[in-house]
Amino acid sequence: IGPLVVCALKIPKSDYHILKEIGVDDSKKLTRTNRKKIYKLLMMEVKNRNWNVFVNICSAYRVDIERSHANLNTLEVKLFAEAIIELSSFEAGDQIRVDACDVNERRFGESIIDQLGNSWKDNEIISKHKMDELDAIVGAASIIAKVTRDEEIIKIENKLDHKIGSGYPSDPITILAIKKMILGKCPHKELRWSWKTTKKAWLDKHDTPLHSRGT
């Protein structure tokens, strides 16, 4: 349920120590309360220092439309590149560090550079799995992305008459919510129709396959 959120963050190397001082870590290792606390501290630093941040919120609708002609990795490459470009503060030679979404780390990084275009060929990209655990700036970006998604989920939930949980298929509350959100003539607009969890719930209820969204 809900959007896919990507965050790009740029800070000077001299400010790296600040990230550790305010408790930055992989967002998945932090409690919801700690994530929100660190998020607020990060946004204060963004405001007070020469830091740049852009949060790319990809709606469930866009996820489905993009996946109708490409896979999820291709969409994530596009979202990463869009976020980097929107920072509008990168220069030739600046290093880009990303949490690789592809099973092939190198391919994911090279795909992002290709998506960015020729003017970015001089930028070094380091693409690794679990980079949000290995590198503080990527961990900080993951916190901003996670808190933003949590806030988007709350907005969706406030428009409904039932809980939707985290919005992830591993959450039993989310699975129950999906069953309620597929009762109409078509699934709720905030569901990712292309996800197998939604497709299965629709098939179980309506006894007919779920068609893709129209453009």
Secondary structure by P-SEA (a helix, b strand, c coil): cbbbbbbbbbbcccaaaaaaaacccccccccaaaaaaaaaaaaaaaaaccbbbbbbbbcaaaaaaaaccccaaaaaaaaaaaaaaaaccccccbbbbbccccccaaaaaaaaaaaaccccccbbbbbbcccccccaaaaaaaaaaaaaaaaaaaaaaaaccccccccccccaaaaaaaaaaacccccccccccccaaaaaaaaaaccbbbbcccc
